[in-house]
Amino acid sequence: MTGSGHGLAGAEAPAPPAPLTLALLVGALTFNTALCFVNTNVMGINDTMVMGSEVLLVTTALYLGLGRSAAPYVVLAVFISYAAMLMAMRPLLDPKAVRDFLIPIAFYMLGRSCRDPRLADRAALTCGLIVVVFGLFEFLALDVYVKYFNIIKYYVARGTVAPSDVKPDTGALFASGIRPDSRTLLPFLGPHRASSVFLEPISTGNFGAIIYIWCLNRKEMSKRWLTMATGIGAIILSDSRFGANVCIVATIAWFFAPRTPRFVWLAAPFFVLVGLTIYGFTSAEVNWQNNFGGRLLWTARLLTSLSPSAVWGLSPDKPFLSDSGYAYSLNQIGLIGVIGFWSLFIFTPERTPRAWRFKASVAAYICLLMLVSDSVYSIKTAALLWFMTGTSDAAPDDAAAESATEPASPRPGHLAAGTV
């Protein structure tokens, strides 16, 4: 299941400075929180400031991660050429499509250039502690939290939410910050769902699932159980039914990965696409409910609403597709682009069987997440996820790494230097 090549990063290139890499990952996690604080207490922000922050983060990740190997530059050139072709064929310029797919490329290459899973361990623990501490602050002192972080005001300022869509019953929180029905995980905690540094609970739950998957695969990591506890804590605080279910499915994928052909994971999202399309065209169901069946129905409806030009990424229309990662991906880069990106992810070589297990678990997470959201492209969680994936793929085998660091023993019959 593993490849022997070095893939997208040159092995001879020096690894980026660990403190700078860690600071970049924490910055991707928390920059929205900082902008929300500024918008609430200092001055108004706009979407240009948000995009500028993301451009700075992605550009820095690319600068640190490209290395000396030609392969990353080839991948980047092919992607930019394809994106430029799509934009030339559309009557409307949309740089967001480029941004969405540059995030995985940039942070995967950054992780691959670092090659040290212990740095990803530190990043997971650091980010996990930040998320849980901030989530507890929100949960235990909500009035103080919204005084300094007016979330809905921030999303209106950046243009994500229209003023007319603001719901009075959620106060200063995001629309999903209060569950309208009963809480699933620990119901005695009430309807409030912690948004933490993500400013909305969906990403908080997704983050928890990512941390769990990493800890599942890193049995020898320092403070493994504390790190896993932060992931589970994020899922509970945000009452993420999706995050809890992903942990179960990802665990199954991890166990069966050594016996699962790579082609199965290559085909998985496209089988889902075909199934949802058939369901959308044939289902007579019209009543939507806020459960898994309802979300499947909604994403099937969004998929079947796409025009043929949208399926190939050529439509000038930008309808609201954030509730379906599959429909959003097709509309942004077309079916050919989706096939290309997913194939690159599945077939980029990893050095160890353990790395394939992690990749299979991540593939399961992505396939499930795109059923209900396009947040797989959100830098808030995607930066850490793709950094982990790149680090996992490039990390050397433990036995090989140990043998490489052990001093060579003198051959029998020869004295080692410095002996008498």
N, C-alpha and C positions, 0 to 999 in steps of 0.2 A: 504493500500500500504506500510505500514511501519512495521518494526520489532521491537520487544521489547527487544531483546538481545543486549549485548554490542558488539557483533561481534568480530572484530579482534584486539581489544585493551582492556586492563584491565582498568575498571573505577577507581580502587583503586591506580593505578600507578600515581606518580606525573607527571605533564606535563613537557616536556622539557623546558629549559629556553627560554623565548620569544626572547631575542636578538640573541641568538645562532641560533634559528630556522630561524629568519628573515635573518640573515647573510648567512645561508646555501642556502636559496631560491634565494637571490641576487647573490650568488656565482654561482649557477647553471645557472642563467640568463646571467652572464657576463664573465665567465671564458674563453670562446672562444675569446671574445674581448681582454682580457688581453693577451692571448697567441698570438693573431694576432699582437698586439702592440709590444710584445717581438720579434716576428719573423721579423717584419718590421724594428725595430730600434735597437735591442740589439744583438740577436743571432738567428740562425736558430732553429726551433723546429721540432719535428717529431711526428709520430702517437703515439709513446709510451708515450710522455708527455701528449697528449690529453687523452689517455686511463687512464693514471695514475690520472689525475685530476678528471675524471668521477668516477673512483674507489673510490677515497677519498670522493667525495660528496655522493655517494650511500652508502658507508660503514658508514659514519657519520649519514646519515638519518636512516639507519637500527638500529644503536646503540641507537639513540635517540627514535626511534619509536616502538621498539619491546615490551617494557613494561614487566609486570609480567604475563599477561594472556598467557595460553598455545596455544591459537588459532593461533597467528601469527607465532609461531615456527612450528606448524603443517603445515600451508600453505607453509612456506619457505622450510620445509623438503620435502614436496610432490613435490614442483616445482623443487628443486635441484635434487631430485631423478629422476624425469621425464626427466629433461635436461641431466643428466648423462646417462640415458638409451639411449636417442637419439644419443648422441655423441659416445657412445660405439657401436652403430649400424651403424654409419657412418664411412667411411674410413678417414674422415678429421675432425680434432678437430676445432670447431668454437665457441670460448668463447663469440663472439658478440651476439649470440642468448640468452645466459644467461644474458648478460648485458641489452639487450633490454627489457626483461620482469622483471628484478629486479628493474628497475626504477619505474614502477607503484607500485609495491609491497612496496618498501622502502618509497616512499613519501606519498602513501596512509596511511601507518601505522604511519608515522610521523604526518600527519594531524589528524588522529584518536586519537593519544595520546595527541595532544594539546587540542582538543575538544572546542576550543574557536573561533567562527567565526570572532570575532573582530580582532584576530591576522591575519587571512586570509584577512580581510579588509585592514589592514595596509600593508600587503605584496602586495596586488593588487595595492594599491595606490603608494607605493614606487617603485615597478617594473614598473608600468605604467608611472610614471614621468621620470624614467631613460630612458625608451624606447623612449618616445616622445622627451625629451630634446636631446638625442643622435641622434635621427632621424632628428630633425630640424638642428642640427649642420652639419650633413651630407648634408642635402638638401640646406642649405644656404651657406655652405663653403666647397664644394665638394673637391676642390683642396687641402685644408688643411687636410680634413678628410683622403683622400687617401695617403697623405704624411706620416701620422702616422699609418694608417690602410690599408695596401695593401692586400685586401681581397683575390684576386685570387692567389697571391703569398703564402698566408697562406694555402689555400686549396690544392695547389700543394705540399707544404711542408709536410702536414699531410697525403698526399696520396689519398685524396678524388677526386681530379681532375688530370688527366694526362696532362703533359705539352703540348702535341699535341692537346688537347681539348680547350686550351685557345683561346678565341675570341678577336681579336684586337679591335673590335668596342665597347666592353664594358670596355676597359681600365683596371683599377685596381679593378673594381667591379666584383661581381659574375655574371655568365652568365645571370641570370634573373634580374639583376639590371637595365637593360634598356629594356623597352617594345618595341618589334619590330613594333607593330601596335599602334594605338592611345590609349591613356590612357582612362580608363573607368570612374574613379572617379575624378572629377574636371580636365577636359582635359587641361585647361590652365596652369597646373603645369608642363606640358611637359612629355617626355618619362621616365624620371628618377624615379625609384622606391626605396624608402628608405630602406636600410638594417638594420639600427640602430645597436644595440648591438648584433643582431643575425647574422650579416654579410651576410645575404641574405633575400630578401623581403618576401619569402613565409612564413617563421616563424613569421615575423613581423605581417603579416595579421592574422595568426592563433592566435597569442598572443592577438591581438585586439578582436577577437571573444570570447576568453576565458574570458577576462575581462568583456566584455559585458554580457555574460551569468551569471557571478557571481553577477554583479550589478543588473541584472534583478531579481535575486532571493533574494537580500538583501535590502529590501525596507527601513529598519531602519538604515542602515550603515551610519557612519559618512563620510561626503564628498562623498556621493554616486555619485552625478552628475559630480564632478570633476574626480572621478575615471573612470566613464563611458566615459567621454570626452577623457581620455587618450587612452582608447580602440578604440574608433571611430577614434581618431587621428592617431593611429597606422595603422588602416585599410586604411585610406585615404592616408597617406604618402607612404605606400607600394603599393597603387593602387590594393588592394586585392579584386578582384571580388568574390573569394571564401569566404573570411571573411565576406563581406557584405551579401552574400546569406545565410551563416550560421546563421547570426544574425536573419534573417527572419524566417528560419526554426526552429531554437532553440526557438524563441518566440512562435511559433505555438505549438511546443512540450511542452513548459512550461505551456501554457494555457490548453492544453488537457490532461496533465499528470494525474490529479485526476480521469479522466474517461478512462484512457488507461490501460488495463490489463498488468501486468508485463510480461506475456508471449509474448505480441506483441513486446516488446523491446528485449526479449530473442531471438526471431526468426528473427528480422529485418535484421541483417547482413548476415544471412544465406539465406534468401530470395534474398538479393542482390547478393550474391555469385552465387546462382542458375541462376538468371536472366542474370547475366553477362556471365556465362559459356554458356548458351543457345545462347545468342547474339553472342559470339565469334565464336561458331561453325557454326552458321547459316548465319551470315552476309556476304554478298558479297562485302561490302564496303572496299576499299583499300586506299582511299585518307584520310590522317589524317590532321586535322586542329586544330589550337590552340584555341579551344572553348570547351564548356562542352560536346558537342556531340563527338568531337574528343578525349577528355580525356576518355570518356566512352568506345569508340572503342579501344583505346590503352590499357586500363586496362583489357578489355575483351580478347584482343589478348595475353596479358601477362599471364592471368589466363589459357587460353587454351594451352599455350606453356609449362605449367608445366607437367613433367612426373608423372606417378602414385606414384613413390617413393617420389617425391617432395611434392605431396599433403599430404603425411603422415609424412613429415619432415625428410625423410631418404636419400635424394639425396646428394651426395658429391659435386654437382655443385652449384656454387654461381653466377648465372647470375644477370644482373642488373635489379632489380625489384623495385627500389625506387619510380617509378611512380605509383605503385599500392600497397597500404597497405594490401589489401586482398591477393594478390599473395605473397608478402613478408612474411606475417604472416604464411601462409601455408608452405612456403619453410623453415622457421626458426623453427617452433615448431609443425607443422603438424595439421591436422584437429582436432584430439583429444585434443591437447593442446589449440587450438583456442576456441573450445567449452567449455573446462574447465575454461579458463580465463574469457571468456565473461559471463559464467554462474555465476562465483564467483562475478564478478562486479555487475550483475543485482540482484542477490539474497542476497548479503551481506546486513544485515538489517540496516535500518536507523531509527532514533528515531522520526522523525516528517514528516508530509505530505509535508512540504516545502522541506525537503531533497530529497524526491522522485521526486519532480518537478525539482530540480537541476540535479539529476541523469538522468532523462529523457532527459533534454536538452543536457547534456554531451554525452549521448548515441547517440543523433542525430548528434552532432558534430563529434564524432568518425566515425559513419557510413558514413558520407559524406566525411570526410577527407581521409578515406582509399580508396575512389574511385580514388583519384588523387595523393596520396603520402603515404610514410611510416613514415612521420614526427611525427606521434602520439607517436613514440618511442624516439624522440629527447628530451634529457634532458633539452634543452633550454626552451621549453614550457611545456613539460610533468611534470617537477618537480612541478611547480605551480599548474597545472591542477589537479594532483592527490593529492596534499596537500589540495587543496580546497575541493575535493570530500571526502577525509577522514574526514576533519573538519566538513563538512556539515552532513555526516552520523552520526557522534558521538555527535554533538551539542545537548544539551538537549532542550526540549520544553521551550519556553520563559516563559510561565506561571509557569511551574514546577521549572525553575531556579529562578524565582522571589520569589516563595513561599519558596524555600529552603534557600534563603538568608535573608528573613524577620524574625525578632525576634519573638519568640512564645509569644502570648498574654496570660496573666494570666487568669485562668478559673474564672468564676463568683463566688464570695464568697470567693476568696483567694487573699491575697495581694501579689503583686510582690515583689521580693527581693529588699530591700533598701527603701521600702515605709513605711510610718507611718500611 
